[in-house]
């Protein structure tokens, strides 16, 4: 996935890019939090920040824009731990 901390484009942070990659794979905020560490609330704030920075209407629009702009790639979904 991503391996270098940096900012991308319109001030999108490395952490937001991590969230974005998992969001594109269809993970919920809680699932994203489990994968990269943090809380569901924190992921919600990252998604809101991405929405604002990208001018998107909702998380689906964020994902569509990110793929369309080549910011992330669609990759095989991660195995999400349940429980």
C-alpha positions as CSV (number, residue, x, y, z in Angstrom):
1,X,0.0,0.0,0.0
2,X,1.6,3.3,1.1
3,X,5.0,3.4,2.7
4,X,6.1,7.0,3.0
5,X,4.6,9.7,5.2
6,X,3.9,12.7,3.1
7,X,1.2,15.1,2.0
8,X,-0.7,14.6,-1.3
9,X,-2.3,17.1,-3.4
10,X,-4.6,19.5,-1.6
11,X,-3.1,18.9,1.8
12,X,-4.3,15.2,2.1
13,X,-2.1,13.6,4.7
14,X,-0.5,10.1,4.6
15,X,-3.0,9.0,7.3
16,X,-5.9,10.2,5.2
17,X,-4.5,8.3,2.2
18,X,-4.4,5.2,4.3
19,X,-8.1,5.7,5.3
20,X,-8.9,6.5,1.6
21,X,-7.4,3.2,0.4
22,X,-9.5,1.2,2.9
23,X,-12.6,3.3,2.2
24,X,-12.3,2.5,-1.5
25,X,-12.2,-1.2,-0.5
26,X,-15.6,-0.7,1.2
27,X,-14.6,-0.9,4.8
28,X,-16.6,0.9,7.5
29,X,-15.1,3.4,9.8
30,X,-14.8,0.8,12.6
31,X,-13.2,-1.7,10.2
32,X,-10.7,1.0,9.0
33,X,-9.9,1.8,12.7
34,X,-9.2,-1.9,13.4
35,X,-6.9,-2.1,10.4
36,X,-4.8,1.0,11.0
37,X,-5.4,1.7,14.6
38,X,-7.6,4.4,16.1
39,X,-11.2,4.8,16.8
40,X,-14.2,4.7,14.6
41,X,-14.8,8.4,15.5
42,X,-11.3,9.3,14.4
43,X,-11.9,7.6,11.1
44,X,-15.2,9.5,10.7
45,X,-13.2,12.7,11.2
46,X,-10.6,11.6,8.6
47,X,-13.4,10.8,6.1
48,X,-15.1,14.2,6.8
49,X,-11.7,15.9,6.2
50,X,-11.3,14.0,2.9
51,X,-14.8,15.0,1.9
52,X,-14.1,18.6,2.5
53,X,-10.7,18.6,0.8
54,X,-12.0,16.8,-2.2
55,X,-15.3,18.7,-2.5
56,X,-17.2,15.4,-2.3
57,X,-20.8,15.0,-1.2
58,X,-20.4,11.7,0.7
59,X,-17.9,8.9,1.3
60,X,-19.0,7.1,-1.9
61,X,-18.2,10.2,-3.8
62,X,-14.8,10.5,-2.1
63,X,-14.1,6.9,-3.2
64,X,-15.2,7.5,-6.8
65,X,-13.1,10.7,-7.0
66,X,-10.1,9.0,-5.5
67,X,-10.2,6.1,-8.0
68,X,-11.0,8.4,-10.9
69,X,-8.1,10.8,-10.1
70,X,-5.7,7.9,-9.6
71,X,-5.1,8.7,-6.0
72,X,-5.6,5.1,-5.0
73,X,-5.9,1.7,-6.7
74,X,-8.6,-0.8,-6.3
75,X,-6.8,-3.8,-4.7
76,X,-7.9,-7.2,-3.4
77,X,-9.9,-6.5,-0.2
78,X,-8.1,-7.1,3.1
79,X,-9.3,-9.8,5.4
80,X,-11.3,-8.0,8.0
81,X,-11.2,-9.5,11.5
82,X,-14.7,-9.9,13.0
83,X,-15.4,-9.7,16.7
